[in-house]
Amino acid sequence: MNRHSSFDPVTDDIITALKKAVGKENVQTDAEALELCASDETEDLAFQPEVVASPETAEGVCRILRIAWENNIPVTPRGGGTGLSGGALPVCGGIVLSTMKLNRILEIDQKNLMAVVEPGVITQEFQEEVEKVGLFYPPDPASRGSCFLGGNLAECAGGPRAVKYGVTKDYVTGVEAVMPDGTLIHHGGKLLKNVTGYNLTQLIIGSEGTLAVITKIYLKLLPLPRYRQTLLIPFASLEASAQTVPAIMNAGIVPSALELMERDAVKMAEKHLSTTFPSSDAAAHLLIEIDGNDISTIEKASEQVCEIALKEGATDVLLADTSAKQQELWDLRRALGEAVKSVSIYKEEDTVVPRYNLVPLLLGVKEISKRYGITTVCYGHAGDGNLHVNILKMDMSETEWTDNLDPAIEEIFKLTVSLGGMISGEHGIGYVQRKYLPLAISETELDLMKRLKQVFDKKGILNPSKIFP
């Protein structure tokens, strides 16, 4: 058991109280349930909780947290378990509070272009439901088929469409949430404007489950674009692909997606999917999508993109002219993470810089990799400067891996910050990145964040051992 000395154990009496609070069918202590909630998608880490509670209502969440607060027991909120920074790992044991049964779409308000949902709704299922009535929810994480909207808020998820449409925080207009002591709070609603006091909604977004447990979400929607075109553009060099990104944006074109994939990532995805893709031997590819409601405008923008890419060093331009071909390309892109991680023991970093600094970041990462003898595979949301750097152990000895990994990561992060960037764009700090946080923010900022945590959670029971070094 991973219980931390700062907290008290989950006793039989507490398990009985939890069953009374939310129903015995919603409280699990069997080995299978505990093992399932011991890990997420972060490397091979596992920390077993003492009990899993899955409330069906906001009042159930309140009851669980009151029990935990009164008995000094840590609580780790958990969504779909797709996190990549260890945010849902029950590092200190205690209670895992699963939102899987808080999974209702409460309302799709077509008149106001708003929706009200619970945190356990799967992102893709929500997107598909609003599209049925001609509406659009843009945030599009790679794990959208299994991640929960509540987890998207906790990490402020982004995805490929962020370059044009923004990230999760740009679509949340209000939340209902439960404080660590079990108090229910409500902030915002179906409002496009609201400066009535501090913006507690935006404070909770991206707080990685350390401040409150979200139980209801108000989301802004958009009209669904009628048309889209998808381009796959191969390049002879990684540098040429990266320098094409600001060239496209500076021409006044705003794609709905602008993704970069280096050759090794594409090759690993081909093997993982047992298929082949066009020009897969190219050093790098840009996957570009342009959407809108005027097909002639989209076609003109696509032609401009082609001209710019060829001028910058593209070797070809491939148009996915059917929805099936578009889906095939996006299946490739969404498979990259799983494909790369299937090859070797790995560490994934989530760097983000101003997009014009993507070239020096990429070149710097490769130089650092060479110096430390490590393998890096890069891909990501080039349109918003968000580069996922996967560090693979491959055939390195255990000693080499142990000795070189942390210094290499630290250098990559120092480079990122020197380029005006930050050490996480969308995956969060969580458990695995917290020791690097002082590289990116000052002592003053760190102290302020710690004091905010103390205001919300003076006992420190909610998702402990996350974010802060």
C-alpha positions, 0 to 999 in steps of 0.5 A: 500500500502507498499510504503516506505518513501524513494521512490516516488509513482507510479503515473498515468503518470508513469503507462502511461509511462510504457505502452508506454515502454512495451505495455499496455497489459504488464502492470497490475494494477488490484487487481488480478494481484497485489495480485498474485505478493504480495507473494511467497512461504515464509510463509504467508507474502504478500506485494502488489505492485503498478503495475506489468510490464511484458516485452517481451524483454531485451530492455523492461527491460531497459525501465522499469528500466530507468523509475524507476531510473528517478522517484525514484521508487522501482523495485522488480524482480520476477520469478516463485514466488517459493522462500522461503526467501521472495526474490520476495516480493515487500516490498516497493511497487513500480513496480514488474518486472515479467520475465514470458514473457522472456521465450524462449530457444534461443539455444541448442548448441550440438556442444559446450554443451551449451545453451542460454536461457531467465530467464523466462524459467521453469527449468523442461521444459528446462531440458526436452528439452535438454534431448531430444537431449541426454544432461543434466542440473543437477541443480534440485530444488524441485520446478523445475516444476514451478520455473524459471531459472532466479530465480535459478540464483538469489538464486544460487539454488541447489537441490538433485544432488548438491552432485555430480554435483554442484549448479547453479553457476557451470553451468552459463558461462555468463549473459546479465543483466540490471543495476538499471539505465537501462544500459544493460551489457554483461559478459561471453558467451559460454566459459569454461574459462574466467578471463578477468577482474572481474567475474561479472557473478558469482557476479550477481549469488546469489545476489537475484535480488539486483544488476541487472535484468538478461535477458539472460543466458549462460548455460553449459550442460553435456552428459545425463547419461544412467543409474541410480539406486535408493535406499531407506534405512530406519534407526532405528535412525536419528543419524545412518542415518546421520553418514552413509552419510560421510561413503558413501562419504569416501568410494569413492562413489559419488552418484548423490543424497543423501537425508535425510528424518526424520520420521515425514516428511515422514509421513506428505508426506504420508498423503499429497499424500494419499499413503503409502511408504516402512518402513515409521515407520523408524526413518529416511530414506536415498534416494540415487541415483547413475548414470553413463554410465556403469551399472556394475559400478553403480551396484557395487557402489550400493552394496557398499552403501548397505553394508555401510548402513547396517554396520552403522545401516540401518534396510533394503535396498530397490531398486527401480527397475523400473522407475515408482518406482523411480519416486514414491520415488522422488515424495515423496521427492519433496512433503516434503516441501509442505506436512510439510507446510500444517500441521501448521504455520511454519518457514523454515531454510536452514542450511548448514554445512560440511557434516561430521558435519551433525550429531552434527547439527541434534542432536543439532537442536533436543536438541534446539527444546526440550528446547524451546518446539517447533516442528522441522521436518528435511530433506534435501540434506545430501550429501552436508550438507544442512539441511532444518529445518522446525519449526512448531507452531502446538498446541503452544499458540500464546504467546509461539510461539512469545516468543520462535521462534526467540531465537530458530532460533538464537540458531540453527544458532549459532550452525550451524556457530560454526560447520563451516556452514552458515545460508543459503545453497540455499534459500537465505537471502531475506527478512526473514533471513536478521536480522540473517546475522550478526551471520554468516558474519563479519562487514567487509564482510557486509560492503563490500557487502553493498558497492558493492550494492551501486556501482551497485545501488546507489539509492537503487531501485532494490529489496530493503529491502533484504539481509541486516539487 
